[in-house]
Amino acid sequence: LCVRLVGRLHSRLGRIARGVLAPFREMSLGKRIFFVGYAVAFQARWPVACYLLFSAATLEPGFAEVVTYTCLALLAGQIPFTFRGIGARETVFVTALAHLAPADTLVTLSLALTIIMQAIPMMAGTPLVPWYLSRIARRAETSV
C-alpha cells in the first residue's frame, strides 16, 4: 500500500521503495514479525532511558508524557541548527518539560541521555572496528 502511494507521487520513488522493501518479501512471516518487534524495541530505547533518567533525578513525570516529549525532542534533534547555542533537542526538552525542573537540570538530563545512548555505545564498539573491517576485507577477497 505504501509503495503504491509513493509510486503515485513519483515513479522513481516507487522503484526505490520497491527496492528497499524487496528483502522483506523474501523473509518468512516469523522473521518479519521478529524484525518488526526488534525495530520497535530499538526505537523504544530512547523514551524508556529518558524516563529512567528522569526518575533517577527524582523527577516524577508520567510515562506517556516522557514518551511523547522524548519522541518530539528526537525529531527536533534532526533539525541541523541551534537556538542560541542550544540544540533543538535540548530546546524541546526545556520548553516542554519546564514544569518538572529548571532549565539547567533539563539540559543536563538531555546531555546525559546523549552520552548514555550514543557516546558510550560508540566508545564500547570502537575496539571491534578492526575485527569487522578485516572480516569485510576477507569476504571481498574470497568473492573475487
ABEGO torsion letter per residue (X at the ends): XAAAAAAAABAAAAAAAAAAAAAAAABBAAAAAAAAAAAAAAAAAAAAAAAAAAAAAGBBBBAAAAAAAAAAAAAAAABABBBGGBBAAAAAAAAAAAAABBAAAAAAAAAAAAAAAAAAAAAAAAAAAAAAAAAAAAAAAAAX
